[in-house]
């Protein structure tokens, strides 16, 4: 079982770990702990490097497989470390922090739309400093989009703290409206649920990385919107550098 450091501290830029298993065919390492986010929930995976002694490996991405996380390294002639080797993981922090800001921005948008219009999320995706989210809206107009943009930026400036908790499944599901997506994507075998709360605005189940305060997101710009179906409307958001 890999300890998921990113679930409790999104601000780790590097971490020490021990190799517990090696897949030489796929150039992948399993570690006892990791701060590399493997991707999921619309958020992209982390990139960076992994250091073992004097050797620096280019880290491609992590992949989660049940309770285990495998770390895929770039293909080159450098031999992989053995199980039991100490390694140092270093994140591409600029990319990660941009994704943290973007993910929190998506929660601000989700919280405002749910609070003001009761619309559920039907889909979403993001990359550094930009993202899109689909909602159950029958109609969407330029005027409505302008109102939403003003509202989300009010919440950025409200400097709401972002709190993360890991709760037993039964306790978590006592929280009203914990699942904001149209379909509950949490498998029944998951015993603990990680929640992310933008205090006073939004509280939902989420496994990604976030900033500690909404003011870190910076100005949010709704740059486009589209109809993706009778009751499915897409909003595109971009952040400033």
C-alpha positions, 0 to 999 in steps of 0.5 A: 500500500502506497501512502498518498502524501498529496492527499494531506499536503498538496504543497510538498515539492519533494519527498523521500521514499523507499522503493518497494517493488520494481517492474523492469519491463515497464520501467516502473517503481512502486514506492512506500509513499508518494507526493506525485498525483497520478491524475483523476477527477479531471486533473492531470497527473504530476511530472518531475524527476526522481533521484537515487544517489547520483542518478536522476531519472525523468519521471513520466507519471504515476498510475494508481492501481488499487492501493498501489501507485506505480511510478513510470520513468522515462526510457533510457539506458540507466538501470533502475534502482533495486527494491529497498533503495532510498529515492527523492522525488521532486515535482515540477512545482510550477505545473503542479501549482497551476493545476492546484489553482485550476482545480480550486477554481473549478470548485469555486465555479461548481459551488457558485452554480450549485448555490445560485442555480441548483445545477449539477455537474455532468462533466469536466476537465482541466489543464494548467490555468484553464478548464471546462465544466458541464452543468445541467442548464436548459439555457445559457446566455451571455448575460447569465455567464457575466453574472456567474463570472462576477460571482465566482470572482467575489468568492476568489476575493472572499479568501475562503479557506480550503479544508481537506478531510478524510472521513469514513464512508458512512460519515461522509455520506451523511453530508448533504449534496456531497456528490455534485456530479450527476452520477456517483463515481465513487465505487462502493468498495472505497471505505474512506472518502476524502472531502474538500471544503471551500469554507462557506461555499462548497463541500464535496468528495474529491481526490485532487490537489488544491490551494489553501485559500481561494485568493490563491486562484487569482482572477477567473475569466469565463472565456466561452460557453457552449450548448452540449445538449438540451440540458447540458451547457459547457463553461470554459474558464481561464486563469491568469499567470 
